[in-house]
Amino acid sequence: MNEKELREALLKWAARTNPVSESAETVSRVLARDRGRVRLLAAVTAVLWIVAAGGIPAFFAVFMGFIFPKMDAVLAEMITHQRGMDPARLADSAHMVLLAASKLSVVVVSGSVLTLLLAAGGTMLLVFASKRATLRQVNANLAEIAELIRGSGR
């Protein structure tokens, strides 16, 4: 049911002297659907913000746990030559570590930016959906009050 159909159902419901249960049922179904939609949007948006906030600590944990020790070992070998590695092999190792760090950085930063954009979009959708649901609830309550006033005037 779209906005126009809801508006028409509310007007028909308010215009009748005795509200028909079908219109009241339609209104309650629409309001229940709105509540469910707002709850779902709120949950998805909260998860997106949590994932976005966790992206940077996750990057540092992966970097410090896997990339940094390898960088440290390659750098130590470049300086001390304790293991006597071939300079070409040492350069290849340094290049692989640098490439892995670069790839990790690009993937994590891109993922974090995408997640932040999705979270911001979800927040905007949540604001608009809650506004729409609130207006529908107010319209339904006003229609009910109008019906009660009409009924008490008789």
Summary of the structure (lengths in Angstrom):
residues: 154
radius of gyration: 30.2
end to end distance: 33.4
largest distance: 102.9
contacts: 393
relative contact order: 0.13
helix: 90%
strand: 0%
